[in-house]
Amino acid sequence: MYTELMPYNVIVIKALVERGCHVHVVLSDSNKKTPYLPPQLEGVTYYNRSSFWDPDHLFRLVKRLEPDLLWTAGWIDPLYNEVAGKVRKKLHIP
């Protein structure tokens, strides 16, 4: 869950994919401070933050994906914060 994804983040995502991970990235698509658009990469699925209308909606996606790890770099977003808390309490994912 990201507010602004940048090229240095994409390097980490590529490394995860090279190690066999399937990466799902929720990123802000409105009120962006930079015009950067991440590249389309095999093994990576992007979701627009604006498509999630409440924390339960995003939490359902996380639950359906059954991730081993949830990486949040969007602490300014209340939706991300609430979902991260639910993930820790209900799914016990780091």
C-alpha positions in Angstrom: 0.0 0.0 0.0 1.8 3.0 -1.3 1.2 6.7 -1.6 3.9 7.5 -4.1 5.8 4.6 -5.9 9.2 5.6 -7.3 11.9 4.0 -9.4 13.9 2.9 -6.3 10.8 1.0 -5.1 10.4 -0.7 -8.4 13.9 -2.2 -8.0 12.8 -3.9 -4.9 9.6 -5.1 -6.6 11.6 -6.5 -9.5 13.9 -8.4 -7.0 10.9 -9.9 -5.3 9.5 -11.1 -8.7 12.9 -12.6 -9.6 12.7 -14.6 -6.4 9.3 -16.0 -7.4 7.0 -13.6 -5.6 3.7 -12.4 -6.9 3.5 -8.7 -6.1 0.3 -6.7 -5.7 0.6 -3.0 -5.3 -2.1 -0.6 -4.2 -1.0 2.9 -5.0 -2.4 6.4 -4.9 -3.6 7.6 -8.3 -5.0 11.0 -7.2 -3.4 14.1 -5.7 0.0 12.7 -6.7 3.0 15.0 -6.2 5.0 13.4 -9.0 4.0 12.3 -12.5 5.9 9.0 -12.2 4.0 5.9 -13.5 5.5 2.6 -12.6 6.3 0.2 -15.4 4.0 -2.8 -16.2 6.0 -5.8 -15.0 5.2 -9.5 -15.3 4.3 -10.8 -11.9 3.1 -7.4 -10.6 -0.5 -6.3 -10.4 -1.3 -2.7 -9.7 -4.5 -1.4 -8.1 -5.6 2.2 -8.0 -6.2 3.5 -4.5 -9.3 5.3 -5.7 -11.0 2.1 -6.5 -11.3 1.2 -2.8 -14.1 3.1 -1.2 -13.6 2.0 2.4 -11.2 -0.1 4.5 -13.4 -3.2 4.4 -13.2 -3.2 0.6 -9.4 -3.1 0.6 -9.3 -5.6 3.4 -11.4 -8.1 1.4 -8.8 -7.8 -1.4 -5.9 -8.5 1.0 -7.8 -11.5 2.5 -8.5 -12.9 -0.9 -4.9 -12.6 -2.0 -3.6 -14.4 1.2 -0.3 -12.6 1.2 2.7 -13.8 3.2 3.8 -10.2 3.8 2.1 -6.8 3.7 4.4 -3.8 3.1 2.9 -0.4 3.8 4.5 2.8 2.9 1.6 5.1 3.0 1.1 5.9 6.7 -0.4 9.2 5.8 -3.5 7.5 4.3 -6.1 6.6 7.0 -7.4 3.7 4.8 -4.0 2.1 4.7 -3.6 2.5 8.4 -7.0 0.9 9.2 -6.3 -2.0 6.8 -2.8 -2.6 8.2 -4.4 -2.8 11.7 -7.0 -5.3 10.6 -4.4 -7.4 8.8 -2.3 -7.6 12.0 -5.3 -8.5 14.2 -7.3 -10.8 12.0 -4.8 -12.3 9.5 -1.7 -12.2 11.7 0.5 -11.1 8.7 3.6 -9.1 9.4 
